[in-house]
Structures are given as structure tokens and as C-alpha cells.
């Protein structure tokens, strides 16, 4: 399954040619406060599905940090293309459609009210 979104984290390497210097920003997601070292010992599947699999997102803060340090465009303009794609949708290529079909995600998409509304409004997962 392909993943991308503000609900996760990001690593950025930014090279400033005028300074001949590279900068690194670590904005990965973090474990929640109540997380413990052995919280998944009884059921390892809890680490990949459900509420206990959720981390505190760091991606947006990483973008903000990069923008503060190196940004040229106004913050307000940076996400307009992504906002437009979210509102208007995007075409699904054959690779992504195949990923849905062969990843076992079709059942999960159809069982989840939210995923079904977004990815399968006509009752079937996306096709190319």
C-alpha cells in the first residue's frame, strides 16, 4: 500500500548550494505519552492496526520548520495544490489500483465507513 499524508512523519535533507551545506530535519511521528516498551507483547497485531497503532504526527511540524528556516513561498500557498487534489480527486494509475487489489486492502476499505466513503463511494475500491 502506498502511504502519504500529514498523519505520519518525514525526514528532509535540504541542500543550500549558496552555502554548500546540507541540513537535515527529523520530523518523524512519535509514540504517544502512554506508550510503553512492552505494550504490544500480548498482541503484536495491535502495533499495526487500530487505535494503539497511532503515533503523534510530526510531518506538518517538519514542513513548518523547513519553511521557517528555508522557505521562499508564503506558507498559505504551499499546500494549495494538495488541497485542490483532495477536493477534486485525482486519477488512480494502474500501479496504485493493483496495489489496492493485491494488498488485501479491498476488504478493509469496504469494511471501514470512512475509507469506503472516500475510496469506494460506488461500492468498489478504486480502479485505474
C-alpha positions in Angstrom: 0.0 0.0 0.0 1.3 3.5 -0.8 1.2 6.0 2.0 1.4 9.7 2.1 -0.2 12.2 4.3 0.0 14.6 7.3 -0.8 11.7 9.7 2.8 10.5 9.8 6.3 11.8 9.7 9.0 12.9 7.3 12.8 13.1 7.0 14.1 16.0 4.9 17.6 16.7 3.6 17.9 20.2 2.3 20.9 21.4 0.4 21.7 25.1 0.3 24.0 25.5 -2.7 24.9 29.0 -1.9 26.3 27.9 1.5 27.5 24.5 0.2 25.8 23.0 3.2 23.2 20.3 3.8 20.6 20.4 6.6 18.6 17.5 7.9 15.2 17.8 9.6 13.8 14.8 11.5 10.0 15.2 11.8 9.1 11.6 12.3 6.0 10.7 14.2 6.5 10.0 17.9 5.0 7.4 20.3 2.1 8.7 22.4 2.7 9.6 26.1 1.1 6.4 27.4 3.2 4.1 25.1 5.4 1.6 26.9 8.1 -0.7 25.8 6.0 -3.8 26.3 2.6 -2.6 25.2 2.4 -4.9 22.2 3.8 -8.0 23.9 0.4 -9.7 24.3 -0.9 -9.0 20.8 1.7 -7.8 18.2 -1.1 -7.0 15.7 -2.0 -4.1 17.9 1.1 -2.3 16.6 -0.2 -2.2 13.1 -4.0 -1.8 13.3 -6.4 0.1 15.5 -6.1 2.9 18.0 -2.9 1.6 19.6 -1.1 1.7 16.3 -1.4 5.5 16.1 1.5 7.8 16.7 1.7 11.5 17.2 2.2 13.0 13.7 5.3 15.1 13.1 5.1 15.8 9.4 3.3 19.2 9.4 5.7 20.5 12.1 8.6 19.3 9.9 7.2 21.3 7.0 6.8 24.3 9.2 10.4 24.0 10.4 11.7 23.8 6.9 9.5 26.8 5.9 10.8 28.9 8.8 14.4 28.1 8.0 14.5 28.0 4.2 11.0 28.9 2.8 10.5 31.4 0.0 6.8 31.0 -0.8 4.2 32.2 1.6 3.1 29.4 3.9 -0.6 29.9 2.8 0.4 29.0 -0.8 2.4 25.8 -0.1 -0.5 23.4 0.3 -2.9 24.8 -2.3 -2.1 22.1 -4.9 -2.7 19.3 -2.3 -5.9 20.9 -1.1 -7.2 21.1 -4.7 -6.4 17.4 -5.3 -8.2 16.5 -2.0 -11.3 18.5 -3.0 -11.4 17.5 -6.7 -9.8 14.0 -6.6 -7.0 12.6 -8.6 -6.8 9.8 -11.2 -5.6 6.5 -10.0 -2.9 4.9 -12.0 -2.7 1.2 -12.7 0.1 0.6 -10.2 -2.0 2.1 -7.3 -5.1 0.2 -8.4 -3.2 -3.0 -8.5 -1.8 -2.3 -5.0 -5.3 -2.0 -3.7 -6.4 -5.2 -5.4 -3.4 -7.3 -4.3 -2.6 -5.9 -0.9 -5.7 -7.3 0.9 -6.8 -3.7 1.4 -10.1 -4.1 -0.6 -11.8 -5.8 2.3 -10.5 -3.2 4.8 -11.6 -0.4 2.6 -15.1 -1.8 2.2 -15.5 -2.5 6.0 -14.4 1.0 7.1 -17.2 3.6 6.8 -14.7 6.4 6.3 -12.4 4.6 3.8 -15.5 3.4 1.9 -16.8 6.9 1.6 -13.5 8.2 0.2 -12.1 5.3 -1.8 -15.2 3.3 -2.7 -18.2 5.6 -2.9 -19.7 3.3 -5.7 -19.2 0.2 -3.6 -15.9 -1.0 -5.1 -12.3 0.0 -4.5 -10.5 2.3 -7.0 -9.7 1.0 -10.5 -7.3 2.5 -13.0 
